[in-house]
Amino acid sequence: MRMKTSYGKAQVGVYRTYVRPLEGLAAIPESSFAGRSNELFAMEVDVEVFGDNFLAAYTEGDNSNVVATDTMKNFILREALDFDGATAEQFLWFLGQRFLATYPTMGSLRLTGRQVPFEPASVPATGGFGASHVLFGQQRGDEAIFALDVGRDATGLAHLTNLSSGRVGLQLIKLTGSSFASFQRDSYTTLPQVIDRPLFIYLDAHWRYIDPLAAMAIPSYVPSEQVRDLAATVFHEFVSKSIQHLAHEIGQRMLLRWPQLSEVSFDAQNRLWDTAHVSEADPKIKVYYDPRPPYGHITFTLARS
């Protein structure tokens, strides 16, 4: 028999105050995001550990090499106090190095994270309103996610083997400037061809770096907020003939803006509303209602050759 095992701790909530500010980012024309002050840095972290050193726990009930998952949780929370970076990717890489340096029985591990968005409240300030530095509100909606694999090199030191970043849960509705026509038709086809239609999409975007360590250097770091803004800008500007057409345009723009990326990928759903009523006086005025499932679904990856 051959065995492959992993174990770990899921959904470790980490709330760290006064992390290094995120600044010095490269600007792009599609986004006004230039950084954040990081008074509150909040993440949900999963850790998954791999290695043959833990097989005896399965086959013999021998736990002598096992690091308890509760210990992993405590380790993450304690080490977060010493974190001196500014981004979620830097935090996961920091934890991965610390884990392997502390526990030699761990062969490799995977760290995944979800940034918990807390935005500064808008409060009265001199000359109008400004962002509070002490009051924050948890936001609901799209969010940043990350996955990082750490192994050991020939000397036993931590080696970053894989990194994926993403912005998931985007929900974008465009009232005009989209179409879907000239598709294959047969006796099963009931969908009409539409030259101009509203388009409501759910969109997840992911990206990888040519060199994963580039994400640890702020000048080459790609913030998920800029990806979110770029996707919205392209959707606003581009007259698309399908969701596939739109995803390709967003992907091309991302690879143009960030030459340090090796590939981008998308997972999208068509949540286009159904039409209930149209005004006889002005056909632009319409009433829509939520569509019934199932929903159209596409995936797309664009990689540099």
NORMO-V244700 format. One record per pair of residues at least 12 apart in sequence whose ideal C-beta (glycine too) atoms are under 7 Angstrom apart, sorted by sequence separation. I is the first residue (numbers start at 1). GAP is how many residues later the second one is. D is the distance in whole Angstrom. If there is no record, write none. Layout:
# NORMO-V244700
[[I | GAP | D] [I | GAP | D]]
This chain:
# NORMO-V244700
[[23 | 12 | 4] [53 | 12 | 5] [54 | 12 | 6] [120 | 12 | 5] [123 | 12 | 7] [149 | 12 | 5] [181 | 12 | 4] [276 | 12 | 6] [22 | 13 | 4] [96 | 13 | 6] [120 | 13 | 7] [149 | 13 | 4] [181 | 13 | 6] [251 | 13 | 5] [275 | 13 | 6] [276 | 13 | 5] [21 | 14 | 7] [22 | 14 | 5] [121 | 14 | 4] [148 | 14 | 7] [180 | 14 | 6] [181 | 14 | 6] [274 | 14 | 6] [21 | 15 | 7] [96 | 15 | 6] [121 | 15 | 7] [148 | 15 | 5] [179 | 15 | 6] [207 | 15 | 6] [234 | 15 | 6] [251 | 15 | 7] [273 | 15 | 4] [274 | 15 | 6] [21 | 16 | 5] [22 | 16 | 6] [79 | 16 | 6] [95 | 16 | 6] [120 | 16 | 6] [121 | 16 | 6] [179 | 16 | 5] [234 | 16 | 5] [273 | 16 | 6] [21 | 17 | 5] [119 | 17 | 6] [147 | 17 | 5] [179 | 17 | 6] [180 | 17 | 7] [273 | 17 | 7] [274 | 17 | 5] [20 | 18 | 6] [118 | 18 | 4] [119 | 18 | 6] [179 | 18 | 6] [273 | 18 | 6] [19 | 19 | 4] [76 | 19 | 6] [79 | 19 | 5] [92 | 19 | 4] [118 | 19 | 7] [146 | 19 | 5] [178 | 19 | 6] [231 | 19 | 5] [234 | 19 | 5] [247 | 19 | 5] [272 | 19 | 6] [118 | 20 | 5] [119 | 20 | 5] [176 | 20 | 6] [271 | 20 | 7] [18 | 21 | 6] [92 | 21 | 6] [117 | 21 | 7] [145 | 21 | 5] [178 | 21 | 4] [247 | 21 | 6] [17 | 22 | 6] [19 | 22 | 4] [116 | 22 | 7] [117 | 22 | 4] [176 | 22 | 7] [205 | 22 | 6] [17 | 23 | 6] [144 | 23 | 6] [145 | 23 | 6] [175 | 23 | 5] [230 | 23 | 6] [174 | 24 | 6] [230 | 24 | 6] [271 | 24 | 6] [15 | 25 | 7] [16 | 25 | 5] [47 | 25 | 5] [88 | 25 | 5] [142 | 25 | 6] [143 | 25 | 6] [173 | 25 | 7] [174 | 25 | 5] [243 | 25 | 5] [270 | 25 | 6] [117 | 26 | 6] [142 | 26 | 7] [143 | 26 | 6] [205 | 26 | 6] [269 | 26 | 5] [270 | 26 | 4] [15 | 27 | 5] [88 | 27 | 5] [142 | 27 | 4] [173 | 27 | 4] [227 | 27 | 7] [230 | 27 | 7] [243 | 27 | 6] [269 | 27 | 7] [115 | 28 | 6] [141 | 28 | 6] [142 | 28 | 5] [203 | 28 | 6] [269 | 28 | 5] [14 | 29 | 5] [47 | 29 | 7] [114 | 29 | 6] [115 | 29 | 4] [172 | 29 | 6] [268 | 30 | 5] [13 | 31 | 6] [14 | 31 | 6] [45 | 31 | 6] [114 | 31 | 5] [171 | 31 | 6] [172 | 31 | 7] [12 | 32 | 7] [113 | 32 | 7] [267 | 32 | 5] [11 | 33 | 6] [12 | 33 | 5] [113 | 33 | 5] [170 | 33 | 4] [266 | 33 | 7] [112 | 34 | 7] [266 | 34 | 5] [11 | 35 | 7] [112 | 35 | 5] [265 | 35 | 7] [10 | 36 | 5] [67 | 36 | 5] [168 | 36 | 4] [222 | 36 | 5] [265 | 36 | 4] [110 | 37 | 7] [111 | 37 | 5] [8 | 38 | 7] [9 | 38 | 5] [67 | 38 | 7] [166 | 38 | 6] [167 | 38 | 5] [263 | 38 | 6] [264 | 38 | 5] [8 | 39 | 5] [110 | 39 | 5] [166 | 39 | 6] [222 | 39 | 7] [263 | 39 | 6] [8 | 40 | 4] [65 | 40 | 5] [166 | 40 | 4] [220 | 40 | 5] [263 | 40 | 4] [8 | 41 | 5] [108 | 41 | 7] [109 | 41 | 6] [165 | 41 | 7] [262 | 41 | 6] [263 | 41 | 7] [6 | 42 | 5] [7 | 42 | 6] [108 | 42 | 6] [164 | 42 | 6] [165 | 42 | 6] [201 | 42 | 6] [262 | 42 | 6] [6 | 43 | 6] [108 | 43 | 4] [6 | 44 | 5] [108 | 44 | 7] [164 | 44 | 6] [43 | 45 | 6] [107 | 45 | 7] [163 | 45 | 7] [163 | 46 | 6] [214 | 46 | 5] [7 | 47 | 7] [207 | 47 | 7] [255 | 47 | 7] [38 | 48 | 6] [43 | 48 | 7] [5 | 49 | 6] [163 | 49 | 4] [251 | 49 | 7] [255 | 49 | 7] [5 | 50 | 7] [100 | 50 | 6] [162 | 50 | 7] [165 | 50 | 7] [210 | 50 | 6] [252 | 50 | 7] [209 | 51 | 6] [210 | 51 | 7] [247 | 51 | 7] [251 | 51 | 4] [3 | 52 | 6] [53 | 52 | 4] [96 | 52 | 6] [100 | 52 | 6] [160 | 52 | 5] [163 | 52 | 6] [209 | 52 | 6] [210 | 52 | 4] [248 | 52 | 7] [5 | 53 | 6] [160 | 53 | 6] [208 | 53 | 7] [209 | 53 | 6] [247 | 53 | 4] [51 | 54 | 7] [53 | 54 | 7] [92 | 54 | 6] [96 | 54 | 3] [207 | 54 | 5] [208 | 54 | 5] [244 | 54 | 6] [248 | 54 | 7] [3 | 55 | 7] [51 | 55 | 6] [52 | 55 | 7] [93 | 55 | 6] [208 | 55 | 5] [243 | 55 | 6] [51 | 56 | 3] [88 | 56 | 6] [92 | 56 | 4] [244 | 56 | 7] [49 | 57 | 5] [50 | 57 | 6] [51 | 57 | 7] [89 | 57 | 6] [101 | 57 | 7] [165 | 57 | 7] [167 | 57 | 4] [207 | 57 | 5] [50 | 58 | 5] [88 | 58 | 5] [100 | 58 | 5] [170 | 58 | 6] [206 | 58 | 7] [50 | 59 | 6] [89 | 59 | 7] [165 | 59 | 7] [205 | 59 | 7] [206 | 59 | 5] [9 | 60 | 4] [49 | 60 | 5] [167 | 60 | 5] [172 | 60 | 6] [8 | 61 | 6] [12 | 61 | 5] [48 | 61 | 6] [97 | 61 | 4] [167 | 61 | 5] [170 | 61 | 6] [174 | 61 | 6] [180 | 61 | 7] [205 | 61 | 6] [7 | 62 | 7] [14 | 62 | 6] [47 | 62 | 6] [48 | 62 | 4] [96 | 62 | 6] [177 | 62 | 5] [178 | 62 | 5] [179 | 62 | 5] [180 | 62 | 6] [204 | 62 | 7] [9 | 63 | 4] [14 | 63 | 6] [172 | 63 | 6] [203 | 63 | 6] [204 | 63 | 4] [8 | 64 | 6] [9 | 64 | 5] [12 | 64 | 5] [16 | 64 | 5] [19 | 64 | 7] [20 | 64 | 6] [22 | 64 | 4] [47 | 64 | 6] [20 | 65 | 6] [21 | 65 | 6] [22 | 65 | 6] [203 | 65 | 5] [14 | 66 | 5] [20 | 66 | 4] [45 | 66 | 7] [46 | 66 | 5] [202 | 66 | 7] [16 | 67 | 7] [19 | 67 | 6] [93 | 67 | 6] [201 | 67 | 5] [202 | 67 | 4] [45 | 68 | 5] [201 | 68 | 7] [44 | 69 | 7] [201 | 69 | 6] [202 | 69 | 6] [43 | 70 | 5] [44 | 70 | 5] [201 | 70 | 7] [43 | 71 | 7] [200 | 71 | 5] [43 | 72 | 6] [44 | 72 | 6] [200 | 72 | 5] [43 | 73 | 6] [199 | 73 | 6] [200 | 73 | 6] [42 | 74 | 4] [89 | 74 | 7] [198 | 74 | 7] [198 | 75 | 7] [42 | 76 | 6] [89 | 76 | 6] [40 | 78 | 5] [144 | 80 | 4] [142 | 86 | 6] [39 | 94 | 6] [40 | 96 | 5] [93 | 123 | 6] [89 | 126 | 5] [90 | 126 | 6] [89 | 127 | 7] [86 | 132 | 7] [87 | 134 | 6] [33 | 190 | 6] [33 | 192 | 4] [25 | 193 | 7] [26 | 193 | 6] [33 | 193 | 5] [24 | 194 | 5] [31 | 194 | 7] [24 | 195 | 6] [31 | 195 | 4] [25 | 196 | 7] [33 | 196 | 6] [25 | 198 | 6] [28 | 198 | 6] [31 | 198 | 3] [30 | 199 | 6] [31 | 199 | 6] [30 | 200 | 4] [28 | 202 | 7] [30 | 203 | 4] [28 | 229 | 5]]
